[in-house]
Amino acid sequence: MSYFKILNSHFQQYHSFCYIKKSFLVFGKNGWIGGQVIKLLEDRGFTVYRAESRLENTQDVCAELDKYKPDYVINAAGLTGRPNVDWCESHKEDVVRVNVVGTVALTDACFRRNIPCTVYATGCIYEYDAEHPLGSGKGFTEEDEPNFSGSFYSYTKTMAEKLQKVYSNVLILRVRMPISDDLSPRNFITKISKYERVVNIPNSMSVLYDLLPISIELTLHDCRGVYNFTNPGVISHNEILDLYKKYIDESFTYKNFSLEEQAKVLAAGRSNNELDATKLVTKCRELGLEVPPIKESIVHVFERMQVNLGLKKNCFVCFIMPDEERVMTRIH
């Protein structure tokens, strides 16, 4: 082995060791995404602190920052409403206190301590318009002005993003209609499979299996700014439910209704849009990472879901191994 290969090997080992010694303070430890992020970080050997403070309690937040002195902060906390965002329409003060005041205060507290802050935000701040028509393939970029205010939840997220992005220490990841490999009630697939009727509109979506590990890499590589954090392309509700029927429940049926009919049964509007993922894909390529298109990724979601639900006991699935290389492993 040449001197330069040996030197490069030693550098890579040292670089990996330095990363492992990094520490993270995660807000939203009891949340769906926060819990998954914590597991990913711990599986990779990082030191992970679970924040006990609530975003709206700034004094407690600052105390935890000073106690742990983390290398990175991840904010996966916020109010989305239960059972859905309609809840936010009747709890506006609570939503502002957490999603705007608390979220921005955390970013500011991190800035004053020179701590990078990664925020899982939302891409539900746009809706198809004349410049970005449905089916055109022209998605909203990170620079486009948000044009959706049909729900108070989205309104607060827009406010928070506009305030946060002036900070030089923040990485804002716009998640949309997040999808997981199980039937968690937070999984977009689970949600629409429980609806009596669904609208059939193509949307940008985020497959967490693909994207959460990438969010950690973006954080470690000190990326900043706003990213549309979705798989490239769009997929419709009907396409997803057809795959659900094929892979999970052959007896499943569903019905469609129009946006006008949907509006009559909802307290708040729903965002439908395509986000341009070019910035994310380009950055990932620089880091040697891939973001599969949504229509490719969703098939693998259902294949893994079959295994996770015990519906298929002999198939190939992809795991993250200790050497962080993806390998194919047979499950018996």
For each residue, the residues with C-beta under 8 A, 3 or more apart:
1: 5 6 9
2: 5 6
3: 6 7
4: 7 8
5: 1 2 8 9
6: 1 2 3 9 10
7: 3 4 10 11
8: 4 5 11 12
9: 1 5 6 12 13
10: 6 7 13 14
11: 7 8 14 15
12: 8 9 15 16
13: 9 10 16 17
14: 10 11 17 18
15: 11 12 18 19
16: 12 13 19 20
17: 13 14 20 21
18: 14 15 21 22
19: 15 16 22 46 220
20: 16 17 44 45 46
21: 17 18 47
22: 18 19 46 47 71 72 220
23: 46 47 48 49 68 69 70 71 72
24: 41 46 47 48 49 70 71 72 73 74
25: 49 51 64 65 68 70 72 73 74
26: 29 34 37 38 41 48 49 50 51 73 74 76
27: 34 51 53 55 61 73 74 75 76 77 106
28: 31 33 34 51 74 75 76 77 78 120
29: 26 34 35 38 50 51
30: 34 35
31: 28 34 35 76 77
32: 35 36 178 180 184 186
33: 28 36 37 76 120 175 178 208 212
34: 26 27 28 29 30 31 37 38 74 76 77
35: 29 30 31 32 38 39
36: 32 33 39 40 180 208 212
37: 26 33 34 40 41 74 76 212 215 216
38: 26 29 34 35 41 42 48 50
39: 35 36 42 43
40: 36 37 43 44 212 213 216
41: 24 26 37 38 44 46 48 216
42: 38 39 45 46 48
43: 39 40 320
44: 20 40 41 216 324
45: 20 42
46: 19 20 22 23 24 41 42
47: 21 22 23 24
48: 23 24 26 38 41 42
49: 23 24 25 26 64 68 70
50: 26 29 38
51: 25 26 27 28 29 61 64 77
52: 60 64
53: 27 57 60 61 63 64
54: 57 60 61 77 98 102
55: 27 61 75 77 78 98 102 103 105 106
56: 97 98 101 102
57: 53 54 60 61 102
58: 61 62 102 105 109
59: 62 63
60: 52 53 54 57 63 64
61: 27 51 53 54 55 57 58 64 65 102 105 106 109
62: 58 59 65 66 109
63: 53 59 60 66 67
64: 25 49 51 52 53 60 61 67 68
65: 25 61 62 68 69 70 73 109 110 113 115
66: 62 63 69 113
67: 63 64
68: 23 25 49 64 65
69: 23 65 66 113
70: 23 24 25 49 65 73 115
71: 22 23 24 115 116
72: 22 23 24 25 115 116 117 118 219 220
73: 24 25 26 27 65 70 106 110 115 116 117 118
74: 24 25 26 27 28 34 37 117 118 120 219
75: 27 28 55 78 103 106 107 117 118 119 120
76: 26 27 28 31 33 34 37 120
77: 27 28 31 34 51 54 55 98 102 103
78: 28 55 75 98 99 103
79: 88 91 94 95 98 99 153
80: 84 85 88 153
81: 84 85 86 87 88 91 95 153
82: 87
83: 87
84: 80 81 87
85: 80 81 88 89 151 152 153 154 268
86: 81 89 266 267 268
87: 81 82 83 84 90 91
88: 79 80 81 85 91 92 95 151 152 153 156 268
89: 85 86 92 151 152 267 268
90: 87 267
91: 79 81 87 88 94 95
92: 88 89 95 96 152
93: 96 97
94: 79 91 97 98
95: 79 81 88 91 92 98 99 100 152 153 156
96: 92 93 99 100 101 156
97: 56 93 94 100 101 102
98: 54 55 56 77 78 79 94 95 101 102 103
99: 78 79 95 96 102 103 153 156 157 159 160
100: 95 96 97 103 104 156 159 160 163
101: 56 96 97 98 104 105
102: 54 55 56 57 58 61 77 97 98 99 105 106
103: 55 75 77 78 98 99 100 106 107 119 160 164
104: 100 101 107 108 160 163 164
105: 55 58 61 101 102 108 109
106: 27 55 61 73 75 102 103 109 110 117
107: 75 103 104 110 111 117 119 164 167 169 170
108: 104 105 111 112 167
109: 58 61 62 65 105 106 112 113
110: 65 73 106 107 113 115 116 117 169 170
111: 107 108 114 115 117 167 168 169 170
112: 108 109
113: 65 66 69 109 110
114: 111 169
115: 65 70 71 72 73 110 111 169
116: 71 72 73 110 169 170 171 219 222 224
117: 72 73 74 75 106 107 110 111 167 169 170 171
118: 72 73 74 75 170 171 173 215 218 219
119: 75 103 107 164 170 171 172 173
120: 28 33 74 75 76 173 175 215 229
121: 157 160 161 172 173 174 175
122: 125 154 157 174 175 176
123: 126 174 175 176 204 206 228 229 230 271 273 275
124: 148 151 153 154 157 176 270 271 273
125: 122 146 147 148 154 157 158 161 174 271
126: 123 132 140 144 146 147 148 271 273 275
127: 147 148 150 271 272 273
128: 132 133 134 272 273 274
129: 132 133 147
130: 133
131: 138
132: 126 128 129 136 138 139 140 144 273 274
133: 128 129 130 136 138
134: 128 201 202 272
135: 202
136: 132 133 274
137: 274
138: 131 132 133 274 276
139: 132 204 228 273 274 275 276 277
140: 126 132 144 228 273 274 275 276
141: 144 228 276 278 279
142: 174 225 226 227 228 276 279
143:
144: 126 132 140 141 147
145:
146: 125 126 149 154 158 161
147: 125 126 127 129 144
148: 124 125 126 127 151 154 158 269 271 273
149: 146 154 155 158
150: 127 154 268 269 270 271
151: 85 88 89 124 148 154 155 268 269 270 271
152: 85 88 89 92 95 155 156 268
153: 79 80 81 85 88 95 99 124 156 157 268
154: 85 122 124 125 146 148 149 150 151 157 158 271
155: 149 151 152 158 159
156: 88 95 96 99 100 152 153 159 160
157: 99 121 122 124 125 153 154 160 161
158: 125 146 148 149 154 155 161 162
159: 99 100 155 156 162 163
160: 99 100 103 104 121 156 157 163 164
161: 121 125 146 157 158 164 165 172 226
162: 158 159 165
163: 100 104 159 160 166
164: 103 104 107 119 160 161 167 170 172
165: 161 162 170 172 225 226
166: 163
167: 107 108 111 117 164 170
168: 111 224
169: 107 110 111 114 115 116 117 224
170: 107 110 111 116 117 118 119 164 165 167 224 225
171: 116 117 118 119 218 219 223 224 225 227
172: 119 121 161 164 165 225 226 227
173: 118 119 120 121 215 218 227 229
174: 121 122 123 125 142 226 227 228 229 230 275
175: 33 120 121 122 123 178 206 211 229 230
176: 122 123 124 203 204 205 206 229 230 273 275
177: 188 203 204 205 206
178: 32 33 175 186 187 188 205 206 207 208
179: 187 188 189 205 206 207 208 298 301
180: 32 36 184 186 187 189 208 209 301
181: 209 301 304 305 308
182: 187 305 308 309
183: 187 189 190 305 309
184: 32 180 187 190
185: 190 191
186: 32 178 180 190 191
187: 178 179 180 182 183 184 190 191
188: 177 178 179 191 192 205 240
189: 179 180 183 192 193 240 244 301 305
190: 183 184 185 186 187 193 194
191: 185 186 187 188 194 195
192: 188 189 195 198 237 240 241
193: 189 190 241 244 252 254
194: 190 191
195: 191 192 198 254
196: 255
197: 254 255 256 257 261 262
198: 192 195 237 238 241 254 255 256 257
199: 237 256 257 258 259 262 270 272
200: 236 237 238 256
201: 134 236 237 259 272
202: 134 135 234 235 236 274
203: 176 177 234 235 236 237 272 273 274
204: 123 139 176 177 228 230 231 233 234 273 274 275 277 294
205: 176 177 178 179 188 230 231 234 235 294 298
206: 123 175 176 177 178 179 211 229 230 231
207: 178 179 210 211 231 292 294 297 298 301
208: 33 36 178 179 180 211 212
209: 180 181 212 297 300 301 304
210: 207 213 214 231 291 292 297
211: 175 206 207 208 214 215 229 230 231 291
212: 33 36 37 40 208 209 215 216
213: 40 210 216 217 320
214: 210 211 217 218 280 284 289 291
215: 37 118 120 173 211 212 218 219 229
216: 37 40 41 44 212 213 219 220
217: 213 214 220 221 287 289
218: 118 171 173 214 215 221 223 227 283 287
219: 72 74 116 118 171 215 216 222 223
220: 19 22 72 216 217
221: 217 218 287
222: 116 219
223: 171 218 219 227 283
224: 116 168 169 170 171
225: 142 165 170 171 172
226: 142 161 165 172 174
227: 142 171 172 173 174 218 223 279 280 283
228: 123 139 140 141 142 174 204 275 276 277 279 280
229: 120 123 173 174 175 176 206 211 215 280
230: 123 174 175 176 204 205 206 211 275 277 280 294
231: 204 205 206 207 210 211 277 291 292 293 294 297
232: 277 281 291 292 293 294
233: 204 277 293 294 295
234: 202 203 204 205 274 294
235: 202 203 205 239 240 294 295 298
236: 200 201 202 203 239 240
237: 192 198 199 200 201 203 240 241
238: 198 200 241 242 254 256
239: 235 236 242 243 295 298
240: 188 189 192 235 236 237 243 244 298
241: 192 193 198 237 238 244 245 252 254
242: 238 239 245 246
243: 239 240 246 247 298 299 302
244: 189 193 240 241 247 248 249 252 302
245: 241 242 248 249 250 252 253
246: 242 243 250 302
247: 243 244 302 303 305 306 311
248: 244 245 252 302 305 306 309 311
249: 244 245 252
250: 245 246
251:
252: 193 241 244 245 248 249
253: 245
254: 193 195 197 198 238 241
255: 196 197 198
256: 197 198 199 200 238
257: 197 198 199 261 262
258: 199 261 262
259: 199 201 262 263 272
260: 263 264
261: 197 257 258 264 265
262: 197 199 257 258 259 265 266 270
263: 259 260 266 269
264: 260 261
265: 261 262
266: 86 262 263 269 270
267: 86 89 90
268: 85 86 88 89 150 151 152 153
269: 148 150 151 263 266
270: 124 150 151 199 262 266
271: 123 124 125 126 127 148 150 151 154
272: 127 128 134 199 201 203 259
273: 123 124 126 127 128 132 139 140 148 176 203 204
274: 128 132 136 137 138 139 140 202 203 204 234
275: 123 126 139 140 174 176 204 228 230
276: 138 139 140 141 142 228 279
277: 139 204 228 230 231 232 233 280 281 291
278: 141 281 282
279: 141 142 227 228 276 282 283
280: 214 227 228 229 230 277 283 284 291
281: 232 277 278 284 285 291
282: 278 279 285 286
283: 218 223 227 279 280 286 287
284: 214 280 281 287 289 290 291
285: 281 282 288 289 290
286: 282 283
287: 217 218 221 283 284
288: 285
289: 214 217 284 285
290: 284 285
291: 210 211 214 231 232 277 280 281 284
292: 207 210 231 232 296 297 300
293: 231 232 233 296 297
294: 204 205 207 230 231 232 233 234 235 297 298
295: 233 235 239 298 299
296: 292 293 299 300
297: 207 209 210 231 292 293 294 300 301
298: 179 205 207 235 239 240 243 294 295 301 302
299: 243 295 296 302 303
300: 209 292 296 297 303 304 318
301: 179 180 181 189 207 209 297 298 304 305
302: 243 244 246 247 248 298 299 305 306
303: 247 299 300 306 307 312 315 317
304: 181 209 300 301 307 308 317 318
305: 181 182 183 189 247 248 301 302 308 309 311
306: 247 248 302 303 309 311 312 315
307: 303 304 310 311 312 313 315 317 331
308: 181 182 304 305
309: 182 183 248 305 306
310: 307 313
311: 247 248 305 306 307
312: 303 306 307 315
313: 307 310 331 332
314: 330 331 332
315: 303 306 307 312 330 331
316: 328 329 330 331
317: 303 304 307 328 329 331
318: 300 304 326 327 328 329
319: 326 327 329
320: 43 213 324 326
321: 324 325 326 327
322:
323:
324: 44 320 321
325: 321
326: 318 319 320 321
327: 318 319 321
328: 316 317 318
329: 316 317 318 319
330: 314 315 316
331: 307 313 314 315 316 317
332: 313 314
